[in-house]
Amino acid sequence: MASSDPMFSFDPYSPAVDADPFPAYRTLRDEHPCFWSPQAGTWVLSRYADIVSAGQDWQTYSSAMGNLMTELPNRAGATLGTTDPPRHDRLRGLIQHAFMKRNLEALAGPIREIAATAAQALQGRRQFDFIEEFSSRFTVRVLFAALGLPLGDEQLVRDKAVLMVQSDPRTRAKGPEHIAAFEWVRDYATKVIAERRANPRDDLISHFSMAEIDGDRLDEREVLLTTTTLIMAGIESLGGFMSMFALNLADHAAARRAVVAEPALLADAIEESLRFNTSAQRFRRCLRKDVTLHGQTMREGDFVCLAYGSGNRDERQYPDPDTYDIRRKPRGHLGFGGGVHACLGTSISRLAVKIAFEEFHARFPEYTRVQEHLAWMPSSTFRSPLRLDLAVQ
């Protein structure tokens, strides 16, 4: 399984990769499109076409062993991201049924109120941490509103959810603190599910608990781990998505001024941000049979990393991929995954981010990044800054 170039290495657990994976991605795409990473114990697919093909071929590239690069214990096999058809289709149908019962458009008003409140609290400030003081407060309140979580533990739930997705770059594994955070969120979800079953409401957890199609319902483990995963994804995925969008606009003044002057451009700017600097960088699959690709033979049972962040910068798919162009309209980008495992929360994510930045820009039309070098979250799967100080005018 050795690389054909012993001088090149790619370690998705490396802090250097967290900070800037794109030079390594280019080398992977150009020279090692099917690369064995001994540090991560996985093959890495980096070209857009290969990633899309693998994502569609669930019979070969299975998610049933987990989809996070460093998986959480006992989660695989009970969530949308960690199952294959036909079980995945059953889960998706039941969860979509719950989403449909909860009119997400009706959340637009509460989302705007949450965004306006968070932005208003920063009025008069000349500098602040966008993540700690705006996006994290916004995303956790939106998640609580959508899922119907009881108010009071927002900060603690956020802290645990963010810790869940991290990994230790030294051991290349989940540490005790990451496992403990997952167990805390799982126990928290258990209590909320029990309460909602006793007193159902018009919220997603109530609908998950009772979702039924032709007599089929989610079992206890599916309800629990789907809820736990949604808390994690709702906080970290949406939070990372927002912080990366803010970073892109802070670094690209012309793009920021265009969307401030013409808010209708926000939707296109969001799609380009998902392509250019996606927070969902890498997910894994497990091979169900041998596959030969680009002269390398991957064996049944091997893990394969689908590097979405690399595919989104593949010049074979997107001309001038390292340029942030809000008028690009990047169809088919991998910012929300792809294939049968495309993210189910895309509609609410897009809606929430659009509204959040409308309210933020109404109060802070001019802002720039303060730190030259950012501290990045240690995660082999997700990529986002831990802190993003903005100077506003």
Secondary structure as UniProt FT lines:
FT   TURN            6..7
FT   TURN            12..13
FT   HELIX           15..19
FT   HELIX           22..31
FT   STRAND          34..37
FT   TURN            38..41
FT   STRAND          42..45
FT   HELIX           48..56
FT   TURN            58..60
FT   STRAND          61..62
FT   TURN            64..65
FT   TURN            73..74
FT   TURN            76..77
FT   HELIX           80..82
FT   TURN            85..86
FT   HELIX           87..101
FT   HELIX           104..107
FT   HELIX           108..120
FT   TURN            121..124
FT   STRAND          127..129
FT   HELIX           131..135
FT   HELIX           136..147
FT   TURN            151..152
FT   HELIX           154..164
FT   TURN            169..172
FT   HELIX           176..198
FT   HELIX           204..210
FT   STRAND          212..213
FT   TURN            214..215
FT   STRAND          216..217
FT   HELIX           220..232
FT   HELIX           233..237
FT   HELIX           238..251
FT   HELIX           253..261
FT   HELIX           263..265
FT   HELIX           266..276
FT   STRAND          282..287
FT   STRAND          291..293
FT   TURN            294..295
FT   STRAND          296..298
FT   TURN            300..301
FT   STRAND          303..307
FT   HELIX           308..311
FT   TURN            312..313
FT   TURN            315..317
FT   TURN            321..322
FT   TURN            326..327
FT   TURN            331..332
FT   TURN            335..336
FT   HELIX           339..341
FT   TURN            344..345
FT   HELIX           346..363
FT   STRAND          367..369
FT   STRAND          389..392
//
